[in-house]
Each structure stands twice: as C-alpha cells, then as structure tokens.
Amino acid sequence: MTQKIAVIGAGMAGLTVGKILCKKGFSVDIFDKGRGVGGRMSSRRTEWGYLDHGCQYFTVKDPLFKEFLQEYNSSITVWQGRFFSWIEGNFQEVAEEKSRYLPITSMNTLCKQMALNINICLQTRIVSLQQQEDKWILVDEQSNHHENYDWVIITAPPMQTWDLIKNHSNIIDLVSTEEGCRGIASIESVQMYPCYSLILVIAEEKDFGFDGLQLEHPILGWIGVNSSKPARSKQLSLIIQSNFHWAENNLASNQEVLQHDGDGRNLVAEILKKEAEKVLSHNFEGILYESLHLWRYALPKKPNTQKYYMDKSNQLAVCGDWCFQGKVESAFLSAYLLATEEF
C-alpha cells in the first residue's frame, strides 16, 4: 500500500520535499495557511504587476540545487542590475562576484511551477498533531481532521514547529542522520530575526542610480527597485526592508496588527519611508500604492548545521531554510537531503 505523507508548509522546502516524494511514488498532501504557495518567496499581486516583498533574489552555489533548477530554466533569469552598498553615507558599487537569479514575472513563479500536480490545501492552518496507533492526524484551526497519514513532515519556522511537536513526549529522539547531532530540544532554541518590508509604487519617474542597495544603517537593510527586475511592471516600485536588529527591537505589541498613529498611518512604514528618503536625498511623491508586511521569522540568528531532523520511529521529520543559513538554496538542500532518505 502506498504510504501517505502530510507536509506542512508550501514554501521552497515543502514543495521540494513534496515533489521529490511524489516522484518516488508516495501520496503527498501539502498544507499551508496562506492563499498561495511560496512562503517568503512571495509576491504581492497589484494593478502595477507583481511586487516581490519577501525574498529579493536567490543565488546558486551547490551543484544539487543547480541541477534541480535545470527543469525550470525557461522561467528563471539573471537579474543584471546595478548593485551598491551603503556604509556611513557612502555608496559603493558591488563587484559582480555572484549571479542573482529571479523567477520571471514574480518571485513565487518558481514555486507555482513546482506545485503543479501536487495536492496542496491552501488557507489551511494546522494547529495540532495527533497520533492514533501508527497514523498521524492533522487538526486545522477550523477543527477539521485530516487523517491516516503515515508520515508528517514540518517545514514551518522553528517556533511554529516546536508548538506542533512539544506536547508529544514520545518523540524523544528527533535527530538528523548526521553523527553528533542534537535532539528535539534544539528546535526550541533556534531563534529567528524578524524583518519589515515596505512596498511603494510611485507615480514619478526616477533613476536612483542603483537597482539593489544593501545598507549598513541603524534602521534600513535593503532598498530594491522592483521595477528594474526582468518582466516586471515598469511603473517605479520600491521594496524597502528594515535591518533585522531594528525589526526585533521594534516589533508591535500585537505582531499581527502593526501600530498606527492617530491619523491612521503605520508608524513603522513612516519610519522606513523617511529613512529611505534621507539615504536617497529624495522625497517620494505621488505614492500610488503602499503596504507594509512583517516577516516574523526571516533569518536564523546563527547558522544551523543540523540539515534536517528525522524520527523514523514516530515517522515525523522537520526541514527548512533555518536548518542551514536561511536562504532559498538552504531550504532546497534541507528538503532534498531529507527527501532522499529512506522512508
């Protein structure tokens, strides 16, 4: 009988492990709380085209990732942009030491293609796991039960993963196959930085002299000209992201509803916008669209060498970008190495 596997999360890690296991003949269902696939490789769809408010691009170093992407070559291109750094008020061009890759049209185009022919349940937030004899039951926030799974693979951020498994006292040996690895308790200790991402679409025409700007700044971490990316709208659009330390120190008390001032303006958005105007020596005029997003779990504070976690006795596994260095390639490698294990 075909083994039935539930995957929690439809980002790069979840889609990679799901795709590989489907090819190996398993029955796979992927569950995700969002309205679409992609996770932090998400893009906001607007009347001005897609705006990449999460991951800005990805790099390819590992041969395994390069080989995997061959299947999607027609929908991936190189961002031949002008990249600069900003340190203490000085702009300096960054030498092209690495290629920055982009899916055409939107960042989540790649994930959409990976999701083809896989059963994916969107807008389904899994809130608890239950074990019944040798099967897993997933319970969503609407109290619906998704039953009879032989394996559960979690690709959520570490704290959300821990919330799902912390009450299963029988899972005491959740480890990777690497010698000298740590057990389940290490997941709870993995900490992640947050990041704010502000999207602006601006009516004016302006060339800032760069397409991507990495900053060493007390508040800002990145300013990207989204409209400079291949196959995007030509209407001037910017992605302004905070640095990780400032975001951590300025999380709203309610992380789902960001603070506003008395005029209804978002305080975080106003700060990011004003700081960007100072850096660029330019006041944004004619803002057509503005939106702020909080990525609560954006980057692991420390590199993790765990690669993935696997408990064969309980038939539960964990993978994700945070098992490496928090990059798109990290998500792929964690999932790939897990999926090529023997289930």
C-alpha positions, 0 to 999 in steps of 0.5 A: 500500500502506498504510504501517505505523507502530510507536509506542512508548509508550501514554501521552497522546502515543502514543495521540494520535499513534496515533489521529490516524494511524489516522484518516488511514488508516495501520496503527498498532501501539502498544507499551508495557511496562506492563499498561495504557495511560496512562503517568503518567496512571495509576491504581492499581486497589484494593478502595477504587476507583481511586487516581490516583498519577501525574498529579493533574489536567490543565488546558486552555489551547490551543484544539487540545487543547480541541477534541480533548477535545470527543469525550470530554466525557461522561467528563471533569469539573471537579474543584471542590475546595478548593485551598491552598498551603503556604509556611513553615507557612502555608496559603493558599487558591488563587484559582480562576484555572484549571479542573482537569479529571479523567477520571471514575472514574480518571485513565487513563479518558481514555486507555482511551477513546482506545485503543479500536480501536487495536492496542496490545501491552501488557507489551511492552518494546522494547529495540532498533531495527533497520533492514533496507533501508527497514523498521524492526524492533522487538526486545522484551526477550523477543527477539521481532521485530516487523517491516516497519514503515515508520515508528517513532515514540518517545514514551518519556522522553528517556533511554529514547529516546536508548538506542533511537536512539544506536547508529544513526549514520545518523540524523544529522539528527533535527530538528523542522520548526521553523527553528533547531532542534537535532539528535539530540544534544539528546535526550541532554541533556534531563534529567528530575526524578524524583518519589515518590508515596505512596498511603494509604487510611485507615480514619478519617474526616477533613476536612483542610480542603483537597482539593489542597495544593501545598507549598513544603517541603524534602521534600513537593510535593503532598498530594491527597485522592483521595477528594474527586475526582468518582466516586471511592471515598469511603473517605479516600485520600491521594496524597502526592508528594515535591518533585522536588529531594528525589526526585533527591537521594534516589533508591535505589541500585537505582531499581527496588527502593526501600530498606527498613529492617530491619523491612521498611518503605520508608524513603522512604514513612516519610519522606513519611508523617511529613512529611505528618503534621507539615504536617497536625498529624495522625497517620494511623491505621488505614492500610488500604492503602499503596504507594509508586511512583517516577516516574523521569522526571516533569518536564523540568528546563527547558522544551523548545521543540523540539515534536517531532523528525522524520527523514523520511529514516530515517522515525523521529520522537520526541514527548512531554510533555518536548518542551514543559513536561511536562504532559498538554496538552504531550504532546497538542500534541507528538503532534498537531503531529507527527501532522499532518505529512506522512508 
